[in-house]
Amino acid sequence: MRPATATTYTSLYTALIRTHHITSRKKLQRVKKAASQHALPFVLIRSGGAPGIMYAEGAEADVNAWVSFVRGLRYKDFQCPRKPAENKVLVPDQATSSFEEVTSVAEFSYRMENRGLASWWKSAMGYSSSD
């Protein structure tokens, strides 16, 4: 069981990227470095196989710049089913900048649910028809 922390809804720009897969550690390091350079407070990556999924949140200009950078890495079947847009995100009160990596879609989904984005993410991935 994961520990509970106090959380509040915060208005942030969010984006979701889907690729065929994310396996290159070298590319992933570049994605992480770009997230740091653009001061993104939270990035979540699903790596290790298909599908590759990336989620980022932060200020509008920073999220847009990061998405453009990732697009430039030419991941196979790059899609941005949720382009950068303002969204209400459930953020832990003591949140610090983090770059997290998971290896399963189930864990990625769990993290999206914890951020209050379950329907947003499921719709973007084609797992549900409602937004």
ZISULHU-V115874 format. One record per pair of residues at least 6 apart in sequence whose ideal C-beta (glycine too) atoms are under 7 Angstrom apart, sorted by sequence separation. I is the first residue (numbers start at 1). J is the second residue. If there is no record, write none. Layout:
BEGIN
I | J
I | J
END
This chain:
BEGIN
22 | 28
46 | 52
57 | 63
102 | 108
112 | 118
122 | 128
46 | 53
56 | 63
71 | 78
123 | 130
35 | 43
123 | 131
45 | 54
102 | 111
112 | 121
119 | 128
56 | 66
44 | 55
119 | 130
120 | 131
43 | 55
109 | 121
119 | 131
43 | 56
67 | 80
42 | 57
40 | 56
41 | 57
54 | 70
28 | 45
40 | 57
41 | 58
67 | 84
40 | 58
28 | 47
39 | 58
64 | 84
35 | 56
63 | 84
40 | 62
22 | 45
39 | 62
40 | 63
52 | 75
23 | 47
38 | 62
60 | 84
90 | 114
22 | 47
23 | 48
90 | 115
40 | 66
89 | 115
90 | 116
38 | 65
89 | 116
21 | 49
38 | 66
88 | 116
89 | 117
21 | 50
20 | 50
21 | 51
22 | 52
20 | 51
21 | 52
35 | 66
19 | 51
20 | 52
34 | 66
57 | 89
18 | 51
19 | 52
87 | 120
18 | 53
34 | 69
17 | 54
82 | 120
16 | 55
31 | 70
15 | 56
82 | 124
14 | 57
30 | 73
81 | 124
13 | 57
81 | 125
12 | 57
13 | 58
12 | 58
13 | 59
27 | 73
13 | 60
15 | 63
13 | 63
17 | 67
15 | 67
17 | 70
41 | 95
47 | 101
48 | 103
53 | 108
19 | 75
20 | 76
41 | 97
42 | 98
43 | 99
44 | 100
45 | 101
46 | 102
47 | 103
19 | 76
20 | 77
19 | 77
19 | 78
46 | 105
17 | 78
18 | 79
46 | 108
17 | 80
18 | 81
35 | 99
44 | 108
15 | 80
16 | 81
16 | 82
15 | 82
32 | 99
44 | 111
14 | 82
15 | 83
15 | 84
13 | 84
14 | 85
13 | 85
13 | 86
14 | 87
11 | 86
12 | 87
14 | 89
11 | 88
12 | 89
9 | 88
10 | 89
9 | 89
9 | 90
10 | 91
7 | 90
8 | 91
7 | 91
7 | 92
8 | 93
7 | 93
5 | 92
6 | 93
5 | 93
5 | 94
16 | 121
9 | 116
16 | 124
END
